[in-house]
Structures are given as C-alpha cells and as structure tokens.
Amino acid sequence: MESTKLKRPKHKGSPKLFDNPILEKLTHTHISMPLIIFSVIAAALIYYGIIEKGFTAPSMLLLFVGGLLFFTLMEYLMHRFLYHIPATTQRKKKISYTMHGVHHDYPKDKSRLAMPPLLSLIVASVFFIIYRSILGDYAFGFLAGFLMGYAGYLAVHYSVHAFRVPNNFLKILWHHHSIHHYREPDRAFGVSSPFWDVIFTTMPRKDVKNKRQETNVFIDPENS
C-alpha cells in the first residue's frame, strides 16, 4: 500500500456494522471492561504460578517481562499484517473494515477502541492453550505478562485517541500513532511502542517527520 494522504476521518458518530442488534451491541466496549478483566486474570495467573506451582517471585517476574515484550511484537505483526490485510476481494474488504478500517474512519469512536471482551477472552484462551503446550507451567507467568501488555496497549491506544497530546515524553506515542492514521497508513504500526517499527524499518518517512517538526503542528488538528 502506497503512502497517500488519507481521506479526512469522521471525528463524531459511530457507524453501524451489523444489522443484528446483538452483534452490533457486542462491537461496542467501554475501555474499563477489558482493563479490569485482564488485570484480574493476570494477577490470578501470577498468584497461581507462585502459590500453586511454586515459582519464585524473581522467576515469575522474568516470565512476566518476557510475555509483555512478546506481546509488543504480536501487536506490531497483527496490526501490520492482519488489520491492514490487502482488500483484494469483497469478503476481505468487509473483514478488514469490520476489524480495523472502521477505526480509521472513526478514530474518535471511544466505544470501538478495544476488542469486545468476549472475543478477547476467547483469543486469550487460545493463546493460553498454545503457551501451555509449549512452555508448560511457565505459561502462567508468560501469559500474565502478555495480557498486561495487551491491557497497556489498550490504555495507550485509548489515551491517544481520547485525550489531548501530553507535554511530556509520552507525546512520541501520540505523534507516532497519529502519523499512521492521518499521513502514512503503511507506516508506524506500533502503538504501545515504536520499537518494532525501528526493527522492521516501518518508521515514518523523514520528509513527513521533518515537515511536522518545522511547522510545529500536531497532525491531528483536533488533538493539538
């Protein structure tokens, strides 16, 4: 996909995705729900790993950090290759828009800044089965970190779209993600961190970055 100036997104409203009212309702999620759910699950996994499986706190911490870092890689890969899958057919176009395209059209729709809890719990269960089959009991600490990585990603993503850019070191995340939305949809896929964009050379192009720095204007005009 070539980098082109995107059509102006809609900063108000929430589009209808499904005719079925139940399915439509499930597409809307209050950000507090997944943050609470996955924080509690992560804490329970750590507790179970230490109390029931006999892991020491330092070893559990290492597994936790490993899972968290692995999540940042999965976040990048899913955003780049799944959410931005080329819409070569009508079916792929529909799937792509439902999963992620609607977010690009309505980036300020706060109710669609997180995956529905039911769906995310199913995905988390699949990851647990995979990690348990590969890592055994180490999966408890690893998955705890992975889920908190997801919760951290949700918190950052929600903050970027819902709040004004902060005047501190976190502003890099606001700028980075807004470039992806408003200037270069084929770049800046990392949300919680630009680390993997650096590794896989998908950082914003220098000419765009320099232009933003010279004008000193935040590229999201409603969040400057």
N, C-alpha and C positions, 0 to 999 in steps of 0.2 A: 504494500500500500504506500503510495507516494505521500509525502508530507504536503498538505494543502491547507489553506485557511478554511476552517470548518464553518458550516452554516451556523448562524447565531442560535445558541441553545435557548430554550424557554426556561426562565427563572421563576415561573409561577405555574401552579397547576400540577396535576398528577394524571397521566393518561390511563385509560382502561386497557388492560392486557387480555383479559378473559371475559367471555360472556357469562360463564358460570359464576354466580356471586360468591360461592365458597372459595373457588380457586382465586378469584380476584382479591378477596379479603386476605388470603394467605400470602399474597405478594407484598403486603404492607406490614412492616415490622418496626416497632418502637426500639430505638437503639439500646435502651436499658435492658431489654429482654435477653439478647444473646450475651451481653457483657456479664450479666448476673449468672446466667446458666453456665457459661463456660468457665467463669472464675470459680464457681462452686464445684464443678466437675474436676477442674484442675487441682483444687485443694483436696478433694476427696481422693484423687489418684495419688497425690503425694503422701497423704495420710496412710493410705492402704499400703503403699510401697515401703514406708518406713515401719509402720506398726505390724502389719501382717506379713510382709515379705522380708523384713529385716535389713533393708538398705540403710546405710548411714546417711546422715544429712548431707555431708560433702558429696558423696556419690550421687545422691538424688539431685543435688544442685547441678552437677556436671551433666546429668541426663537431661535435666530441665533446660539448661542453656543450649545443649545440642539440639533438642526438639524445637526450641524457639528459633534458632538460627536456620534450621532446616525449613521451618515454615516460611521464612523470608524468601527462600529460593522457590518454594512451591507457589507462593503468592506471585512472584515475578513470572514464572513459567505459565501459570494458569491465566494470568492477565494478558500475557502476550500471545499465547498460542491457542487458548480456549475461548476467552472472552472476545478476542479480536480474530476469530476464525474467518477466513475469507468467505463472503456470502456468494458462493458460486452457484447455488440453487435457491429456489424459493423457500425450501424447507430449512436450509442452513441460514438463510436471511432471517426467517422467523425466529429460529432458535437463538441466533446471535443477538437479535434485537431484544428478545424477552430476557435473556441472561444479562446483557450489558448495554446494548445500544440505547435502550430506553433511558439509562442513566446518563449517557452522553447528551441525549436530547433534553432531559430534565435533571440537570446535575444538582439542583437545589431541592429536589423532592426528598425530604428527610425521611419519609416512611419507606423509601426504597434504597437506603444506603447500607443495608445489611441483608444477608440471605435469610429467608424465613427460618425461624428456629427449628421447625420440624424437619425441614430439608437439611439444615446444617447438622442436626443431631444424627440423621441417617448417614451423612457423609463422614462425620466424626466416628461413628460406629464402624464404618468400613475401614477407616484408617487404623482404628484400634485392632481390628482383626488382622490387618496386614502387618502392623508393627509387632503384635504379639507373636505371630507366626515366625517373624524374622528375629526379633530381639528377645523373645521370652519375657521374663519378668521385668527386664529393663524397659519394656514398653510403658510401664506405669509412669515413670519419671519423664520419659521422652515425650509421650503423648500430652502430659501435663504442660510441658514447655511449648509444644506445638499448638495446643488450644489457647494458651495465654498469648502466643504470637498472633493467633487469629483475633483474639479479643483486643490486643494492642493495635492491630491493623484496623479493626473496626472503629476504635476510638480515634485514631489519626484520620481515617477517611471521613468520618462524620464531622470531626472538628474542621477539617479543610473546607468542607462544603457548607457547613452551618455557621461558622464563626469568621470574624474578620482576621486577616493575617496578623500574627503577633509580632511585636517588636523585640524579638529575641532570636536565639539560634534556631528555633523551630521554624522560622519563616522559610527556610530552604525547602521544607516539605510542602508548604503551601505553593511556593513558586514552581517546584518540580511537577507536582500533580496538575496544576493549572495549565502548564505548558502542554501536557498531554491532552487536556480537554479542549483548550482554546487555540492551540497553534500546531502541535505535532502529534497526531494520534498514533503515529508509528514510532514514537519515542517516549522515554520517561515512563516506563511501565511500573517501576517500583513505587509503592505508596508509602509504606512504613519506613522505607529507606531507599536511597538511590544506589546502594552498594552494587546490586546485580546489574543495574544499567551501566555502571562503570565496567564491570567484568565482561559483560556481553556487548559492549560498545553501542548501547542504545541511549546514551545521554543526549540531551537536546543539542542541536547543531549550534556551533559557536556564533554564527551570524545572528541567530534568533536571540541567544543569550546576551550578546553584546548590545543588540538593539534595545532590549529590555533594560539593561543597566544604564545605557546612555540616556534614555527617556525617563528613567526612574518611575515608571508607571507599571503598576501591577497588571498583569494581562487579563485578569478577571475584573472588568470595570465595576462590578457590583460588590467587590470584596477588597477594594483598595483602601 
